[in-house]
Amino acid sequence: MATARVRDGGSALPRGFWAAARVWLEKPQVANRRLCGAAIEAEGTVALGEGAAPPEGAAEDGPRRLWALWREARGPLPPPLRPWGGAELRALLRALLPRGRPRAPPARELAVQDVYNGTVTFLPLEENSEGKYCIKKGNIYQIQLTHVKDEEWSMSIVAPFPEDWFSDGITYPKLAWLGNELLPKLVKWSVEQKPSEFKSTLSLISVAKYSKVYEDLKEKYREMVKVWPEVTDPEKFVYEDVAIAAYLLESAIMPGDSHLFPDADWLIGNHSDELTPWIPVIAARSSNSCCYFVLPCCFFDFHGKYSRRQSKKTQYREYLDFVTQVGFVCGFHVEEDCLRIPSTKRVCLIGKNRTYPPSEWAVIDKQITQYINNRQTCALVRCDRRVGFNLKDHGVCEEAGSELPENEADAAGTIWMPGFQPREKVEQIRNCASLPRDFVDDVVLKVANLLLNATPQKSCPNMHGGNTNSWNQGESFSLKEVAEHLNKETLKRLKSECGGLQTLLKNNHQVFEVLNGRVHIRDWRKEKPSRKSKPEVKRRLSAEAFKTRLCWFFIHHPDGCSLPSESCPYAHGTEELRQSQIIKKKKHRQ
């Protein structure tokens, strides 16, 4: 038995206990990472007593199986499990789905919730030779909630047959795991339950089917991970797109009659940026059977960047509501789900079914045009208040014009919004990263000499290795003062880059430190290691980048580097240079 004391100062219990139990029942993967999830195969109320009749609907497969299992399980429970109590219990049949490709069918459990006694009992099932499931003795366990006094509660996990506990390392971890890992999570969830703005992951689809398709696609594209040419983590970027199961077009789409897809069953918008609110419109106008899936990320309206209108919601929630509203205006029943991907923007919106009969399409099409035009006009007049226009509370500006002027509409032709500008196929890099290396090196040297020569007498002792020489730290200059010492051609070239001089100096962080608009020579002796432990991947990348570049101070600073060779992350001379392991891996893969 494992027990934890719980102090509830906010009246979260016992309601929070049942919410936490529900998480473990429906989403066991949040605690046991070796599971993909759980498929709820049947659920309903069951009654105690021999004469109890099966519930309505028990002729169906799920309820019939549930009732048959309950008839076998409803006898006395062995101590230290609490016996059944109350008139009615709630039983749930679930299949536990392991990650990867399971060699055996998923394990099944009958879970029984006893609100009267504050318990959830988990009864593992095994299949007999006749293909029927029966209760398995070994891995039975029960989660118990006990009210001690006042705000004091206790939560326990008990197993009546610890000597018979069988651990397969996946579906059933070791018995100690229940007390050391699961119990603390249940306690935390019980008292910290906060209503989420979003649905739970994969709420609109079968988790079992998703798990199988995901593993099939993962196996199919596994080779991409082995030959991934980027420094970024391939498992995130390859498997995230596998999880989304979306393939993007290599061409720009202008919202208009010339970019409709009458033969498509689905339009998929994955990080579709400027096209995100247009996806439901294109789907609605493509055909009466076209559905859409959109995964909003960056916030765009029909005409440009999305402007917030409600401060009570997060920007993300507000934008999701806007895209949902667009789908409603386009005549869709819009459903929301949460993908299981390694991203903070993982809420998707799905439009499958229409709210109108095909005969009313002309009315819906006019409604769409009116809504888009109103959004554009509202943006032009900077309309910030929400007023309905005839869709009840679906938020557009009433005083804005309902249609474009006739001459503009004619000029637009097949373009639904004149002036819409899709992103260029190749975006210009404007962060100083594309500047020639010799140009950057020249600017860095000029700025460094400016700082070092300003006050040559200002220096500090370098005590590394007993060396008593002084090391010139130079003076600090404002960015404006630095710019005044550079010629016009250099400044003009930097001005064409986003951030200009400041960006270039920050990019060269080995040499400079820019704080509060002032430029300093970086003194590596003052650099403090991060207190937070870095993830394994970042630690590995940091080690691989050690001494892969020459030390600027060793070459250019009049006093050399402030650090001894063994402490400096950069090479003191070409003999110390070593090739980056990342580069080696790239060449090997290529």
N, C-alpha and C positions, 0 to 999 in steps of 0.2 A: 504494500500500500504506500502511496505517495500523497502527502497532504501539504497544502499551502494555505497560509492565513491571508485573508482578504479584508481590507478596510474600505468600506464604501461610505464616503462622505457626501456623495452626490445623488443618492437614491437610484443608483444604476442597477442594483440587484433587487430582485432576482431576474428582472427583464433582460439585463445584460448577459446573464448566464445562458439564457436560451438563445440569444443572438449569437454568442460565441460558439455554442454547440452547433448552431445551424451552419456556421462557417466551416467547422470541422466535418460536418455531414456532407455539405455540398461542394466545398472547395478544399479538400484535404491537402492539395498540393502546396498550399501556402505554408504548411508546417512540415510536410514530408515531401522534399524536393524530388524524390524518386518517383513520385506519382504525377501523372498528367492531369488527373482530376477524378471525378466520380460521376457516374451516370445513375440518376435516380430512376429506377425502373417501375416502382409502384410506391404509393403513399396513401395512407388513410387512417381513420380511427378504428380501433379494435376494442372489444369489450371483454371484461373478465367474466368468468363463470362458464360452466359446462354447457348450459342451455342457451348460450348466446348465439344468435343467428348471424349468418354472414351479412355484410352490408350490401346495400343496393349496388348493382354493377359487378358483383362478384362472379358473374358468369363470364366476364371479360378475362383475358389472360393475366394481366397485371394484378388486379384485385383478387383473382382466384388464387394465384400463387402466394400473394401476401397473406390471405386468409388461411391457406393450408399451412404455411410456415408458422403463423401465429398459433394455430391449434396445437402444434408440436411444442412451441416455446412457452406457452402461457402457464405452465406448471410452476411449482415453487422454485425460487432462485437459491443457489447455494450461498451460504455465508462466506465472506463478509459482504456480499451484495445485499442491498436493501430489497425487500420483497415488493411485489407490485402493490400499488395503492390506488385509491380513487375508483370511480365507476368506469372511466374511459381512458385509454392510452392512445398514443399516436405511433404507428409503426411505419417504418420506411425501409424499402429494399433498395440497396445500392450496390453497384459494381465498381470496384476500385481499379482504375486504369493506370498501369505503370508506364513510365516513359520508355522510349525505344521500342524495339520489336519484341513483344512478349512471346516466350516459347509456349506458354500455357494460357488457357482462357482467363479472363480477369476474375479475381477473387470477389466473392459476394458476401454481404453482411445483411443481417436483419437488425436494424437499430430501433429501439423502443424508447420513446420519451414519456416519462412519468412526471407530469407537472405537480401532482399532489405530493410526491415524495422528493422532488428535485433531483431526478436521476435520468441519465441516458445510458441504456444498456446496449452493448454491441455483441451480437451473437454471430460468429462466423459460420458460413455454410459450406458444405461439401457435397459434391454430386455423387450419388450412388450408382451402382451398375445399371439401374433402370432409368438413369437420366433425370432422377428427381433430386431435389436439394433437401438436406436435413441439417439440423443443428450440429455443429462441431464443438466438442467440449473444450479443447485446449486453449484457444485464444479468446475466450470470453473476457470482457472487461467492462467496467461501469464507471462513469463520471458522476460524482455526487456533489451536490451543493448543500451546505448545512449552515443555518443561521445560529451563531453562537449567542450573541447578545448585542443590543443596540446596533452600532455600525460594524460589528465584528462578524465576519463570515469565514467559513473554511471551504476549500474545494479539494476534492480527493479523486484519485484514480485507483481503483482496486481491481485485482485479478484473482479469482477464486482458486485457480489451478496454476500457480507460477511454475511448478515443476514440469508441467506439460506444455508450456509456452513454446511455440515453434516460430523461429525468426527466419524469414527468407531474404532479409536484407533489403526488401523493396516494399511490398505491400504491408508486411508486418516487420518493423524494425525490432531490435532487442527490447525486452520488457522494460529495462531501465530507461529507454528512450521516452516512454510514456510519462515517467515522472520527471526526468531531467529536461526534456525538450517540449513535449506537448503541453504538460500542465502549466508551466510558466506562460505559454502563449495564450492558453484559455483564460488564465487569470487576467492577463493584460487586456485581451479582447473584451472581457466581461465588464471591466470598469472604464474602458476607454472607447467604447463604441460611439462613433460619431456618424451622423447621417451623411452618406456620400452623395455628391452631386451626380454621380454616374452609376450605371448598372454594373453588376458583376460581369466578369469576363465570360464570353461565349454563351450569353444568356439566350440567344435566338436560335442556336443550332445544337445538334447532338454532339456532346463532347466526345463520345466514343467514335463517331464518324470523323470528327475533326482530327482526333488523335491518329487515326489510321491514315487519312489523307496526308496529314503533316509529315508522318514518318515516311510515307511513300515518296513525297516530294523531296524530303531531306536526303533520302538515299539517292534519288535521281541526280540531285545537284551537289552531292557531297564532294565531288572532284573539284568543284569551284573553290572550295575552302583550301585545298592543297596547293592550288596554283594562284591564289589571291595575290596580286602584285602590289597591293597598297600596304602602308604601315598600319592602317586601321585594323581593328579586330574583325577577321572575316566571319566569325560565327555570328556576330551581330548583324552585319550588313547582308550577308548571303541568306542566313536563316530568317531574318526579319522579313525580307521580301518573299521568301518561301511561305512564311506564315500568312502574309497578306495575300499571296497567290495572285499577284497582279503583274501584268506586263504593260509597260508604258509605250506609247508611240514615240520615233526618232525625228516628228514634224510639228509646227506651230498650228494651233487651231483658233480660228476666228469665230466667235459666236455668231452664227448666221445660217441662212438656208443652205449654203454650200457646204456646211460641215454637219450634216445630219447622218444618222446611221440606221436606216430603216430595217436592215437585215440583222442588226445586233440584238441579242437577248439582254445583255448587260453592258452598261457603261461603268468603268471602274476608274475612280479618281483617287490615285495614291500620291499624296503630296502634290496635288494639282495646282496649288498656289492661286494665281489669278483666275483660273478656270473653275475653282471650287464651287462658287455659287451658281455657275452656269451649268454644272453637270445635271441637276434636276431639270433645268429648262431644255437642254439638248435631248435628254432622255424622253421628256414629255412630247417634244415636237418630232422626234425621230419616228416613233410608231406608238400605237396604243398598247403594245405588249412589251415595250422596252423598259427594263428595270435599271436601277442605278445603285452603286455602292460608292460612297465617298468617305475618305479619311482626312478630315480637315487638319491642317497643320498651321501654315502661315495665314494671317487674317486679311482676307481681301473681300471687298464688296464687288458689285458689278462693274464699277467704274474706276476702282483703285483701292488704296488701303482702306480697311474697315475702321470706322470711327465709333468709339464706345458711346453708348447712350444711357447705360445703367451702372451706377457705382456700387449697387448692392450685390452684384454678381461678379465672379471672376471674369476676366476678359475671355478666357477660354470657354467658360460656360455660356457667356453671352453670345459668343460667335457661333457656338454649336446651336444655340436656340435660333439664331438668325438663319443658318443654313437649313435647319428643320422647318422654319417658317417658309422658306423658298420652296421646299418640297411640297408643303401643304398648298401653297398658292398654285403650284403646278399640277395639283390634283392627285397627289400621292398620300397614302397612309404611310407616314414616316416612322420607321422603327430605329431604335438606338441600341447599340451593343458596344462592348469593350473588348478589343483584341488582346490576345496574349502575346505581346511583342515587347522587346526592350526599349520602349520609348515613352516619354511623358505624354505625347499626343497619340493616344491609342483608342479614342472613341470614334466609332464609325457610325454613319447614318445610311439607312437602307430604304429605298423606295421600291416596293414590289407590286403592291395592289393600288388600284385607282379608286378615287372617291366619287367618280361620276360615270354614267353610262357613255358609250362612244358617241351617242347622238348629241351630247352636250359639249363636244370638243370645241366648237366655235366659241362658246361662252368662256371656257377655261383659257383658250388661247388669247382672247381679248383681255382677260383678267391678268394673264402673265405679262402682256405688253404694258398694261397700265401700271402694274406693280414695279416693273423694271424702270419705266420712265419716271415714276414718282421717287424711286430711290435716287436716281441721278439728279433730279431737280432738288431734292432735299439736301443732297451733298453740296450742290452749288450755292444754296442759300444758307448753308450751315444750320439746318433745322435740327434742334437738339431734343425737342419734346416729342413724346409718342402720342399720336392721335390716330384712331382707327379710321379707315376710309370706306369700308363697307364689308370688311371681313371680320367684324367684331373686334377682338383684341389682337389683331395680327400686325399692328404697328407700322403704318406708313403715314406720311404727312398729307393731310386732307387739302390744305391750301395749295399744294404744289400742282402743276398742270398734269392732267391725266394722259395727255398724248403729246408727242413731238409736233412742232409746227409742220404743216403739210409739205412745205418745200423741203424741210430737212428729212422728213420721212421718205419722200421720193428720192432724195439724193442718197439716202442710206442704202436703198435697194435691198439686197439680201442680208445686209449687216444689221444685227439687232440693236447694237449700240455704237453709233459713229464715234470714232475717237478711241475706241478700246485698243489698247496696245499690249499685245502678248510679249512675253519675255523673249529676248533675242536667243537664237539657237546657241550662240557662243557669247557668253558674257565677258565683258572686258574686266580683267583683273586690275583693281585700282587700290591696292594696299601696299604699294611700293615693292611688292615681291617680284614684279616683272621688270624692274629697272636693271640695267646692266651692272654686273658685279664691280667693274672698274669704276663706274660712276659712284656707286654706293661707297666703295672703299675710299674714294677721294674725298667725299663729303664727311665721312666718319673721321678721317685723319685731320681734315681742316678744323672740324668742331673740337676734336680732342686737343689739338695744339692750341686752339683759342683758350680753352679752359686751363690747360697746363701752364701756359705762358703768362696768364693773367697775374698770378701771384706766386712766382717761383719760390718765395721764401716760406710759404705756408706748406708745411710738411709734417709728417708724424713718423715716429720711429717704427721700424720694422724689426720686431724681436724674434722672428722665426729663425730657429737654428742658431740663436746667439748672435745673429747679424745685427749690428747697431746702426747700419745705414738708414738714412731717412728716405721715406717714400712720398713723392709729391702727389697729393690728392687733387691739386688744382682748385680753381674757384668755381662757383656756380653762376650760371647766366640764365636770364629768362629766355623763353623761346623767341621773343621779339628781338632781344639783343643778339642772339645767335644769328637770326635771319638777317640782321643789318650787316653782318660780316661776310655774307655770302653774295656772290654776284647775281645779276638779274637773270641770266640764263639758267643758272642752277635753281633759283627760286621758282622760275616759270615751269621748269620741268617737274619740280616737286609739287607745285600747286595743282598740276593735272592729276595727281594721285590723291585718293581719299585720305585725309589726315595729313598729307604733305610732310613737312619737316618733322613734326612730332611723331608720326607713324614710323618714319625711317629710323629715328633715334631709338624708339621703343623696340623696333625690330632687332636692333643691334644692342641687346640687353647685356651682352658680355662686356661692353665698353661703357655704356651709359645707364644712368638711372634718371627718369623724369618724374619729379614729384611736385605737385601743386604748380605746374607751369614752369618749373625751373629745371635746368639740365645739370647733372652732376656726373663726375667720373665715378664709376662703380668701384668700390673698395671691397674685394671679395673676402677680406678678413672679417668683415662685419656681417657677412651672409650667415643667417642662422638656419640650421636644418629644420624642416617642417616638423612640428610636433605630432601632426596627424600621420598615422601610418598609411603609406601609399598602398594602393591595390597591387597585387602581384604583377600584373601586366605592366603598370607604370614603373615599378621598381626594375623590372627586367629591361624595359626600354631605356631607362636612365643609365643602367650599367652598360648596355650595349653602345650608348652614345659617348662613353667616357674616353677622352683623348682621341677623338676622331677628327678634331679640328685644331689648327695651330692657335696658340695663345696670342691674342692681339697685344697684350701688355709686354710679353716676353720679346716681341719683335719691335714694337713701336714706342713703348713708354721709356723715357730717359732713365728711370730707375729699375726697369725690368718689371717682372710680375711681383705683386705683394705676397704671393704664396709660394712656398717651396714646391718643387716639381711634383713630389709625391701627393701633395694636397690639392693641386690645381686640376680641375676637370678637363683642362685643355693641354695640348702637347707643347712642351718647352723644347722646340726643335723638331726637325723632320724625323729624327731617329726614334722619337717617342710615338709618332703617329701610328695608329692602327685602324684598319678598315672597319667601318661600321658593320655590325652583325646583321643589321636590317638590310643593308645594301647587298651583303653576301647572300642572304636568303632570297632577295629579289632576283639576283643573277642566277642563282641555282634553280629557282622556279621557272625562270624564263628559258 
